[in-house]
Amino acid sequence: MHTGLVDDDAMSTNAPAAVAIDSLASDRTPRPSAITAIASTDASVDGPVQTWGEEEFEDDAGWFGDESFAFVGSLLVHLCVIVMLGLTPILNREDPEAIVIVSSPTETLDPIEIVDEVTYSEVMQEKVGAASTGDFAMAEASAEMFAEIAEIPSPVEIETDVQGDFIVNHLFSNPVAPLDKLKNQKGQVGQGVEGAAGAVDRLTFEILQALEDRPTLVVWLFDQSGSLHRQRKEIRSRFDKIYHELGIVEQSAGKGFKKQSLKDVPLLTSIIGFGQDVKLFTEEPIFQLDEIKSIVDAIPVDVSGTEKVFTAVELAADQYETYRKKRGSNGPLRNVLLVVVTDERGDDIDRLESSIKRCRELAMPVYVIGVPAPFGRKHTLVKYVDPDPTYDQSPQWAEVDQGPETIMSEAVQVGFSANFQDEPIIDSGFGPYGLTRMCFETGGIYFTVHPNRNVNRAVNRNEIEPFSADLKYFFDPVIMTRYQPDYVPPKEYLRKVKESPLRTALTNAAMQVAPVLDRPQVRFVKRDEANLVGDLTRAQQDAARLEPALSRLSAVLEPGMAVRDAESTPRWRAGYDLAFGRVLAQKVRTETYNAMLAKLKRGIVFTKPANNTWVLQPADEISVGSKWEREAALAKQLLQSVVSHHPGTPWALLASEELKTPIGWQWVEEFTDLAPQPAMDPGNNNNPAAPSDDQKRMIPNAPKRPIPKL
């Protein structure tokens, strides 16, 4: 690179260029981009230099000299470096959505064998495993560890049922040592399906899972009551689909269907009936489909009205316990699945603990195709239609025991009339306590079957299918997962209740029925002062009879307010807020009704002299006392809390209905015409006489039979 200084020879050789540069300098000012050099005073520098004014410049070759090319090249290199440095943060930018996973050392796990040839459906489909429209979304339940030693029977007052006769001949052997024990496995509850066929399709999947493990025996236990007529037919017709699917698996060489000999048939079936007695319909387990269907068709109806379901389960476990151990030449070790089909809660609840213990010892899961339990109630009304078409087919309503969903009622009955058929009954989201807990403790599934299940709207009574419960509202099983009852032994349940003043208050209040001011007199015509006072006094007496019971219920529930905020279980919190809110609302309505009548008796003047009638209308205002104002405000706060924090549940539904009716009252004046109405002239529009042979021409009605015990 040039230093900017030139020697004499260079000057002489490049003279013309120097002249050109000098002439160019005379026409323009120096450019900042020009390469210049200040003349050095160093003694080592010789030779003349070009000058411009007082500054000295080196001799330049113009824009295309060596220095210009070097400058441009250096500039480009530096620009590239700067651009690359600027792009570095963009190129190395971290993805904000990235997730850093730190894993523990890999462990070797045993392979899990899964049956994937067959899926299941919860409603009747042409093929088992088709997409289901049922509400099968309930999450698997969780609970505390199971105790190996069964708890003592509940101290709760449960009526002990006398064990009936078992119409079997030496079928139930003595107990033997258990083979496998269910330690921590828990079952599923609240599986809502629209029909028994959907539940059977789901059971097909469970059977296949069991067959993947080892040969299996399925024991069907059928309730013999008349109300199960439709479900037995539906399940019987579904057996074809079950065994058809099993045949498909067999043809595909599924390992669960490889037969060694006749005694080693992978799937065996046994059938038991129960009512007042327990009956075994198969001396030995069978596998022929036609024989299975014919036995189910021939199951007789039990008219006793008693269902000993827990007795049947326990005796079935005893009968088939030998299949849960290696049987030598008699056959291989088998899984045993117990499937109960019933529409009631069972009349032998005293056998619950022993039946659960026995099934857990033998590792026999219990599946129940049952019915939804009514919310907080023991009874429902079932639509009964005579199964014999030669008799009257008009529907009748029979009371059936199907609840409650808890061991003790946790819902205070408020606002219902004394007539059972007038009570709006709703779904609890779960099955009756005893049967549901049996499934939960043994690793089975409880299916709540109702053909008119609809979580989007109310179900009208005329929509109810025969032999189905009159339930008006159903709820999403996914939402109800958080509100699962406590499936624990009675002793443990009572211990938890006693530890909490809130739970104690709620269960104590649930033992009572809150009276309601049903159709109170609200219209009072003032013919004269004496008659008005008499009408008011009689109306006050009706209200006064209800006030003590409502005051007692309020006093029972009030201690729970002190620990209300500490209750973290959604079910107990929702139940308490609803109960106390409704009781307070009914209490204020009744007491302020009485107070408003007393206020009118003391004298209120009509604003219009022509008016002669006082009408008491519901209103939000409380004008007869600040005490009632505070109670009304607390009632609204509790009810609104239920609606806001527990949407889509039975508690929110009842709370919203309660809030629709104002708690207070107000007087409104009207005019009533007291002039007597003129008598009506009957005229000559009499109906013609019926023909003499009218009775002969009438179509005879089918005979009507009374409802049997269901």
LODRENMAR-303698 format. One record per residue (C-alpha): residue in one letter; x, y negated, z negated. Coordinates in steps of 0.1 Angstrom, whole numbers, plus 5000, padded with zeros to 4 digits. Layout:
# LODRENMAR-303698
aXYZ/...
This chain:
# LODRENMAR-303698
m500050005000/h501349655009/t502449424981/g501149124999/l504648995007/v506249005042/d509848985054/d511348765082/d511049035108/a507449075101/m506948705104/s508548685137/t506848995151/n503348905139/a503448535146/p500348525169/a498348705142/a499548455116/v498448175138/a495048335143/i494548375106/d495548015100/s493047895126/l490448115110/a491147975076/s490647625089/d487147705100/r485847885068/t486347895031/p488148195016/r485848505011/p485748654977/s486148994993/a489448915009/i492549084996/t494748804983/a497948784963/i499348484944/a502848414954/s505248564929/t508048354913/d510148664909/a513648604922/s513648924940/v511148804965/d512548674998/g511248535029/p508548285039/v504848325030/q501748195045/t500047915025/w496647755023/g496447445003/e498347504971/e497747884970/e499748144988/f498248445007/e499748755022/d499548805059/d496248985067/a495349205096/g491649095094/w488549305084/f490049615099/g493349615081/d494649895059/e493749715027/s490149675039/f489750045046/a491250125012/f488949884994/v485850025012/g486850385004/s487550304968/l484150124965/l482350424980/v484050674957/h483150464926/l479550424938/c479250804941/v480650854907/i478250604892/v475250754910/m476151104898/l476550984862/g473150824865/l471451134878/t472951364852/p470251304825/i467551364851/l469051694863/n469651814827/r466351694813/e464751954789/d461252084795/p459051944767/e456852254770/a459752494765/i459752724735/v462752854718/i462153214706/v464453364680/s463953734679/s465053984653/p467054284664/t465054514685/e463554814668/t462755144685/l459055214682/d457255534689/p455255524721/i451455464717/e449255664739/i446155484751/v443155614770/d442755374799/e440655584822/v437355484806/t436055154793/y432855094774/s429654884777/e427254774750/v424154774770/m422755044793/q424755044826/e424755274856/k428355374847/v429755384812/g432355104809/a430654844832/a430554484821/s428354434791/t425954154785/g425754224748/d427254014721/f430254244715/a432753984702/m432854044665/a436354034651/e437654324631/a436954294594/s439554264567/a439254334530/e441254444500/m443054774496/f441055084491/a441355244456/e441955614457/i439755664427/a436155554434/e434655284412/i431955374388/p428355334400/s427054984400/p425754844367/v423254654389/e419854804384/i419455044413/e416555294413/t417955644413/d416255874438/v415756234430/q417756454455/g415456644478/d415557004490/f418057084517/i416557324543/v419757504551/n421157844541/h424557834524/l425757564548/f427657344524/s430857494510/n432857394479/p435257104483/v438857174493/a441956964492/p441856674516/l443956684547/d444356314556/k443456014537/l442355674550/k444655434532/n444355084545/q442155124576/k438954924576/g436054934600/q434154674620/v430854514610/g428354294628/q428654454662/g425554314679/v424054514708/e420754494726/g420054864725/a421055204712/a422455294746/g424955014744/a426155144711/v426455494725/d428555364753/r430855214728/l430955544709/t432055714741/f435155514740/e435755604703/i435255974711/l437855954739/q440255784716/a439856064691/l440256324719/e443556174728/d444756254694/r443356604690/p440156814696/t437056644681/l433756724665/v430956464666/v428256514641/w424956324649/l422756244619/f419256144630/d416755964608/q413456164613/s411055874605/g408455784631/s409955434637/l413055604653/h411055764681/r412255514707/q415955514697/r416155894697/k414755904732/e417155634743/i420255814728/r419156154742/s418956004777/r422455864773/f423956204765/d424056264803/k426255964808/i428556044779/y429256404791/h429556284827/e432256044817/l433956324797/g433756544828/i435456274848/v438356264823/e438456644824/q438756654862/s441656404860/a443556644837/g443356434806/k445356604780/g442456604755/f440456834778/k442957114785/k441257434773/q443057734760/s439957934753/l436257894745/k436957844708/d439257564718/v436657344736/p437956994730/l434656834721/l432056994699/t428756854687/s426556924657/i423156774649/i421656704614/g418256544606/f417356364574/g414256224557/q412956354524/d415156664531/v418456724550/k418156974578/l420957124599/f419857204634/t423057374646/e424257674627/e427657634644/p428857334665/i427857354702/f429157204734/q426457274760/l424756954771/d421357114778/e421257274743/i422156944727/k419356754745/s416757014737/i417657004700/v417356624699/d413956644717/a412656894691/i413556694660/p410356674640/v408956354625/d409256314587/v406156134573/s407456104537/g408755754542/t412055854524/e415455834541/k418256004522/v421055894545/f423855884520/t423056234509/a423156354545/v426556194551/e428056344520/l426756694527/a427856674563/a431356584551/d431256894529/q429957114556/y432657024582/e435656974559/t437157304572/y437557134606/r439856884590/k442557154582/k444257414604/r441757684609/g444057954622/s442358194646/n439058004642/g440257704660/p442557404659/l442657104636/r439956854647/n438956494642/v435456474628/l433256164636/l429956114618/v427355914638/v424255804618/v421155684637/t418655504614/d416555184612/e416455154574/r418855084546/g418555424529/d416655524497/d419555704480/i421955414474/d423055584442/r425055824465/l426955554483/e430155564462/s430455944463/s429755964500/i432455694508/k434955874486/r434256204503/c434556064538/r437855884530/e439356194515/l438656384546/a439456104570/m435956114586/p434955774600/v431255694599/y429555514627/v426055374623/i423655284650/g421355074628/v419454754626/p420154394616/a419454314579/p417154024574/f418853714559/g418653744521/r415653974521/k414854334515/h411954384539/t411054314575/l407954374596/v408354634624/k406154634654/y404554984655/v402855124685/d401455474683/p403855704703/d400855914714/p399255734744/t395955904737/y395555674706/d395055304704/q398155134718/s397554794702/p400554674681/q400454694643/w402954554618/a404454774591/e406754664562/v410154844564/d413254824540/q416154694561/g418054464538/p419554264523/e423054234538/t424654194504/i424654414472/m422654134455/s420553874471/e422553554476/a419653344491/v417053164472/q413553204487/v412252854490/g409252724510/f407653054519/s403953134513/a402853434493/n401653614524/f404553834536/q403453814573/d403653434573/e407353434563/p409753344591/i412453614589/i415853564605/d418953774613/s421753784587/g424353874613/f425154194595/g423654534586/p422254634552/y424954644526/g425155014518/l425455154554/t427654864565/r430054904537/m430255284544/c431355204580/f433754934567/e435455164541/t435755474564/g437155294595/g433955324615/i431655064632/y428154934622/f426154844653/t423254604647/v420754704674/h417854484684/p416454484720/n415354124718/r418653974705/n418953614718/v421353374702/n420253074723/r416653034713/a413853154690/v412253484698/n408453484699/r406553754682/n404953874715/e408353944729/i409254194702/e409654544716/p407854834699/f409554984668/s411654664665/a411854424636/d410154084638/l413353864637/k412853514650/y416453394652/f419853564659/f423353424655/d426653444674/p428653734658/v431953544665/i430753254643/m429453494617/t432853654613/r433853384587/y430753464567/q431253834562/p429753964528/d431954114501/y432154484510/v433454594476/p432154834449/p429454694427/k431654664397/e434254454416/y431454244431/l430054164396/r433454074383/k433953824411/v430553674405/k431053634368/e434453464374/s432753174392/p429952954377/l428852874413/r428353234423/t426753314390/a424253034394/l423453134430/t422853504423/n420753424392/a418653184412/a418253424440/m416453664417/q413553414415/v411253274442/a410852904443/p407252804445/v406152564472/l403552294473/d401652474500/r399052264519/p398452014491/q395451784493/v396551454509/r393151294518/f391051124491/v387750954500/k386650694475/r382850734473/d382950594438/e385550564411/a384550874392/n384651104421/l388050974432/v389551024398/g388151374396/d389651474430/l393051324420/t393051514387/r392351854403/a395151794429/q397451704401/q396752034383/d397852234413/a401152044415/a401652064377/r401652444378/l404652444401/e406852194383/p408152414355/a409352694378/l411152434401/s412752264371/r414052604358/l415552684392/s417252354393/a418652394359/v420052744368/l421752604399/e423152284385/p426252424367/g427652524400/m428152164410/a431052134386/v433152394406/r431552334440/d434652174455/a436852464443/e434852724461/s436752804493/t434753094506/p432452964534/r429653214527/w429353124490/r429752754496/a427052744523/g424752964502/y425052734472/d424652404490/l421552534508/a419952674477/f420452374455/g419552134483/r416252304490/v415352354454/l415951984446/a413951884477/q411052094467/k411251974431/v411251604441/r408451654466/t406251824440/e406951584411/t406651274432/y403351404447/n402051424411/a403351084403/m401850924434/l398451064424/a398850924390/k399650584405/l396450594425/k394450684394/r395750374377/g394250174406/i395350054440/v393349794460/f392649844497/t394249574518/k391149584540/p387849584521/a386149804548/n388550094541/n387450374517/t390050654521/w393550704508/v395950944528/l399251064513/q401851094540/p405451224538/a408050944537/d411750894530/e411050634504/i410750714467/s408750444450/v407850604416/g411150644398/s414950604402/k415650954388/w413851114417/e415650874441/r419051014428/e417851374431/a416551314466/a419851164477/l421751464463/a419451704481/k419951534514/q423751524509/l423851904502/l421651994531/q423551764555/s426851924544/v425452264554/v424452144588/s427851964594/h430252234580/h428452554589/p426852514624/g425352814642/t424653004609/p421453094591/w422252844564/a422552554589/l419252654606/l417352654573/a418952334561/s418052154594/e414452264591/e414352134555/l415751794565/k412951754591/t410351704563/p410751384543/i411151424506/g409051134494/w405451014499/q403550694507/w399950594506/v398150494539/e394550364539/e391850454564/f388150434569/t385850734568/d382350724581/l380150854552/a376850834571/p375151174575/q375451334609/p372051394628/a370951754631/m371651924664/d368652044685/p369352404694/g367352364726/n366352654748/n369852774757/n369553114740/n371653394754/p369653664772/a369253994754/a371754264762/p370454544785/s369154854767/d371855074782/d374754834774/q376355064749/k376355354774/r378055144800/m380855034777/i384255194781/p384955384749/n387955264728/a390855494721/p390855624685/k393155434661/r395355614636/p396755444604/i400455354604/p402555644590/k405155574564/l408155444582/
